[in-house]
Every structure is written in C-alpha cells, then in structure tokens.
C-alpha cells in the first residue's frame, strides 16, 4: 500500500482536470492505496500564499501561517510515497491555486527533497505544443525536488468528450497500477 497525495488546482467543478483526478483516485483506492486529496482551487480562502521575511540579506525565512496547508496538507505530503500534481492549462502554465500550494513547499524543502515518486495529470484545450511550458515547469520542479516521475496523462483535447473519457481511463489505469 502506498500513501498518495493528490493536489489539484482548478476551481472548475466539474472540470476536466477534476475528471482525471477522480479517475486516478478511483483506480488507486481500488488497488488498496491510501489517498489524500486537496482541491486547492476550491479551497483558496483556507490558505495563504507564501510570505517571506528577510532575516539577513540574501536569506529569507517563510512567515508560516497556521492554516490548512501547515495543519493538514504538509503532514500528508511529508508522509507521502507518491505526489500527484493535477492542473489544467492556464495561459501556458500551472493553475494559480496549485502554484500557491507548491510555493508553500519552501519551508519544507529539505524534508521534501528526494524519496518520492510523482505523477502529473494535465488537461486543457489546444494542441500539444501549447503545453510545452507547463510540461517543462513540472519537469524542472520534479528534478529540483528529486522526485521520480513515474507517470503522466496529458489531455490536450479535453474539449472532446470521447477523448477525455479515454484519458480518464488512462488516469484510472495509472492509479490502479500502483501497489
């Protein structure tokens, strides 16, 4: 059994990235894994963005609020075997709410580095080349965190219900394969 944290960013309900997350979680739970999900896009009023305070020139420290990220998300994330990052394409990048959660990793960098696996689930409208910067962002983030990417689903054609259903099935199978 693996401990999996799923972080989503879209405020759309129901939305295409939410469908990918739902399908993945269904497969992962059917395979006997423990799954925690945080829908940042729908809970944005429960946490704040990163706030830094200069301690010494060139060294910042995070002013860590006592909010849901600190109280609930980070303990689950620190304990996770697998992190699933779910975003729809927003102006060639990651959802703002998901990015705000990722920015909060700052205070936990040393504890989060290495030892985790990662999966990305991405949806949106457009051709695959429109996703290049988002895919690069996730690649660089995962390299920095030293997390091994073990899976990905890219739904560039999420407007097409038939293709979205096929991609949701891919996400389900990806979750189901985790043992």
Protein Blocks (a to p, Z undefined) as FASTA:
>chain_A
ZZdddddfbfbdcdfklmmmmmmmmmmmmnopacddddfklmmmmpccdddddfbghiac
ddddddfklmmmmmmmmmpmbdcdddddeehiacfklmmmmmmmmmmmmmmgghiacddd
dddeddfklmmmmmmmmmmmmmmnopacfbdcddfklmpmklmmmmmmmmmmmmmmpZZ
